[in-house]
Amino acid sequence: MSANTQESVKSITVGELLKSRGKMLELRVVTGAGHLGRKIPVSQINRPGLAIAGHLEQFRSERIQIIGQGEHAFCVKESGRKIAANLRKMFAYSDIPCVIITGGLRPLQSIKEACRAAGIPLLATGCDTSSFIRELTIFLDDKLAAITYAHGVLVSVYGLGVLIQGDSGVGKSECALELLKRGHILIADDVVEIKRRIGYILVGNSPKNIKHYMEVRGLGIIDVELLFGVGSILDQSLIEMHVKLESVSGGANLSNYDRTGLQTNEVSILDVPVPSLRLPVTPGRNLAVLIEVAALNQRLKNQGCFTAKKFNENLLREMRSKKQE
């Protein structure tokens, strides 16, 4: 089962990287200032030691290429003609975003000439290689994380991020409003922007133009921060549970809904499985209370306590013992 979402692919340019993090990462352009429009499509970086040595079988050309002390020492030690030939082969890949020299090293002439000939931006930084890679990866992961948009409401219930979805008019916003009155926290209403971060975790937030606002039928647009206070809103939250509200007519059969809690359903969001729960919407049901209990129960499951399974095992054990008697 998958949630109803719409995915979007992102990338940034080398120029945007310089504008956003150039000062913080001590980046400067050595050559290729006219080619800063090259796109960076992934957050991972590459240390091209094997490629510089002439082994291009597993060369990840789509990544930013980092030349640190090890690669620099090899270039100094090896024949200049051989290095130049290997660099030409390496830079023949058209999708290389840029090359960055780290650790305050002085860029070698062979590297500058090869980058200039291929039209690849060559940057340099005084930052230590490992620290630079860590900070760059964090920045790129935020900017280039897989992203999708879901129609629904994201609420933090007892610290657990709950994505509430359902057909239009089923009562998602009204349910979220009741949760707010009970002291829980709103992250997004109507449209939820979801990013997949390192470690396959999902982070949800609200698009800027509708942040901290809710649309409630009969009331219109309300400002949650003004009505309930600054403690009722969050800019973002992990998404750890999914609830699907399903409208049920008066004479509908409710037997297809789980009554034991033994079923474990999931939805896939950006290829990340999220525990999912289906709740029938019928007159008189307090959905906010049900979602509160479901969130607490999910927290217990996350800690290894599966109440329904434990109850079932105890019941089966008692039945077997009575049968033996």
N, C-alpha and C positions, 0 to 999 in steps of 0.2 A: 504494500500500500504506500502511496506517496502523497505528500501534501500538495495542495493546489498552489503552485508557485510559478514565477516567471523569472528565468535566469538571465544574467547580464555578464558579458565578458569585458574585463577592464585591462588597460595598459597605461603606462605613463612614458613620457619622453625623457631623454637624458637631460634636456634643458629644464624640465619640471623638477627632476631630482636635484639639480644644482640650485634652483630657486628655493626649494623647500628645505633642503638639508645641506646645501653647499657650505654655509658658514659653520654649522655645528660639526660637520664631518671634515672640516678643513680642506675641502676640495677646491682645486684650481685646474683650469684648462691648460694643458701643455700644447696640444695641437688639435685641429679639427673643430674649431669653434663654429664653423659653418655647417656642421653635421649634427648639431645637438637635437635635431628633430627625430633621431633614431629612437625606436620604441623599445621599451623594457617590458616584456610580456609576462615574466615570471619572477618570483621573489628569491629563488635560489641563485647562488653565485657559483662560479667555477674557478678552480685553481688549475691553469692550463699547462702544468709541468710536463705531462706526457705529450701534449700537442706541440709544445716548443721543441721537444726532443724528436719530433717527427712521427709520433704515434697518434693518428687522428681517428682511429676506429670508433672510439666512444666519446668523441669530442662533443660537448654540449655547447654549441655555438650560440644558442638563443639566450644564454645567460650572460650577465656581466662577468668579464674576465678580470681576475685579481692577480696581479704579479707582486709577490712578496719577496722576502729575503731569499727563500729557497730557489725560486725561479730566476731571480736576479743573479744569484751566485752561479747558477748553471750557465746562464747567458755569458757571463764574464769569463768563465772557465773554458767554454766550448769555442770551436772555430767560428769566427764572425761570419764567414761565408755560409757555413752550415746553418747557423741561427737565422740568417737573413732568408735563406731558402725555405726553412721550416715556417718562418713567420708569414711568408708570402702564401704558402699553402693554407696555413691556419686562417689568415685573413681573407682568403678567397670565399669563405662563407659569408653570404650577404646579410645574415640576420644577427650578427654580433652587435649588441647595443653600444658597448664602449669597453675600453681597457683602462684599469685603474692601477697605478703604481702606489703601493702603500709603504708605511714605515719611514717616510721622509727620504726614500731612496731617490737618487738622481736618475731620471729616465735615460736609458741607453740610446745612443744615436740610431742604432739598428731598429729599435722598437719605434722610435719617433718616425723614421723614414717609412717603415712598413705601414704604420697607422695612417700617415699622410697619404701614401699611395692608394690605400684602400678606402679612404674617406671615413675612417673610424675615429671617433673622438678619443683622445688620450688624456686622461685625468691623473692627477697626483694628489696624495694626501700625506700629511705628517703623522697621522694616527697610526698606532700599532695595528698590525694586520688582524690579529684575532679580535681586538676591540672594535675595529672598523667593520669587520664582517658581521659581528653580532648586531651592532647598531643599524647597519644598512639592511640586514635581513628583517629586523623588527619593523623598520619603516616600510620596506617593500611589501611585507606580509600584510600590513594594514591597508596599503594602497591597492594591492593587487589580489587581495583575498577573493576567492570565488564568492559571488554575491547573487542573491535572489530576492524577490519581493513576494510576500504572501499577504493575501486578504484576510485580515483577522485582527485580534487584539492580543497584545503581549502584556502580561501582568506578572509581577513578582509576588508570589504567595508563600509566606513563611520563608522567604529567601530562595524559593525555587521558581525559575522562570517558566511560566506556563503560557503556551501559545493556544489561544482559543479561536477556533474556526467554525464555520457553519454557513448555511445558506443565508442570503440576504433577508433581513427581517426576522431571523430566528431569535434574536435577543442577545447577541454577543456584547454590545456596548452596555446594555442594561445590566447584564451579569457583571461586567467589569466595574460598573458604577457601584453596584452593591458591594463588591469586593473592596473598592476604595473606601466606602463608608465603614467597612469592618477593619480598616487600618492597613490594607495592603497597598501595593505601589504600582502605578501605571508607567509603562515604558512607551507603548505605541498603540494607537487606535486606528482602525480601518486599513492602513497599509503598514506592514512591518518589513523593514530592510534587514536581511539576514546575511551575515558573513561567516564563512568557514575559516577558522583560524588554525594555526599550527597545532597539531595534536588532535585534529578532527573534532574540534569543539565549535558550537554554533553560538554566535553573538548576535542579538537582535537589537535594533534601535529604530527610531522614528525618522522619516524624512524631515528635513529642516522646516519646510513650510507648514507642517501640521503638528510639529512637536508640542506635546503637552496639551493638545486640544482633543476634544471628543465630540462626536456627533450623536445625539440621542433623539430618536424620533419623537416629535411632539414638543421637544425643548429647543432643538437646534444645536448650534455650536456652543460648547461651554469650555471655559479655561480652567483646567483641573488644578493648576498651581494656585490660581487666585481663590478658587472655591475651597479647596481642601488643604492648602498649604504646601510649602516647599518639600515637606517630608513625604508627600504623596506621589512624587515623580522621580524617575531615574532616567538618565540619558541612554543607558544600555543595560542589557542583562544577558546572561547565558540562557539558552533555550534547552530545558532539561525534560520538558513534558509537553505533550500535545493533547488537546481536548477537542473533540468534534461534537458540536451541538446539533442534534437531529430533530427536526419537527415531526411530531407524531400526532396523527388525527385521533379523535375520540375512540373509534372502534378498532384501532390498529392492534396488531399482535405484538406484544413486547417480549415474547419468548426468545427472540433472536439476540437479545442483549445479555451480556454476561451477568450472572447472579452469584457466582462463587468467587470470582477474582482469580481463578486459576489460569485463565487465558492471558497470554502476554502478546499484545499487539504493538506494532511499531509503524511509524511512517518514515519515509526516507526524504530528508531534506539535504540537498547538495551532497548526496551519497553518505550522509551521516544518519544512522538509525536513531530515532527518538521514540521513547515509550509513548503509546497513544491510548486514549480512552474515549469511547463513544457514550454520550449521555443523551437519552431521549428527553425531549422538552415536552412536558405535559402540564396542564393547569395545576397549580398548587405546589409544584416542586421548587424547592429553594436551591437553585443551581449554584449560587455562591457558596453555600455551606457544603454542597457535594464536592465542589472544586477544592475547597479548603481541606476536606478530609482526604481527597485524592492526592493532593500535594504532600500532605503529611505521610500518607501511605507510601508514596513514591520515594520520599526521603528515607523511610525505613528500608525499602527495597534496595536503595543505593548503598545502605549500610549492611546489606546481607540478610535482612530480616523480612522474609516473604510470609506474611501472616496467613494467607489463604492456603499456601502449600503446607505450612506447618500444621494448620488445623486439619487438613486432609490427611497428612501422615499420621497424626495422632488418632484420628478417627479410624483409619485403616488398621493401625496397630491394635486398637481396642477391639475391633471386629475380629481380627485374627486370634487374639487372646481368648475371646469368648467362644470362638469356634473350636479352639483346642480343648476348652473345658468340656 
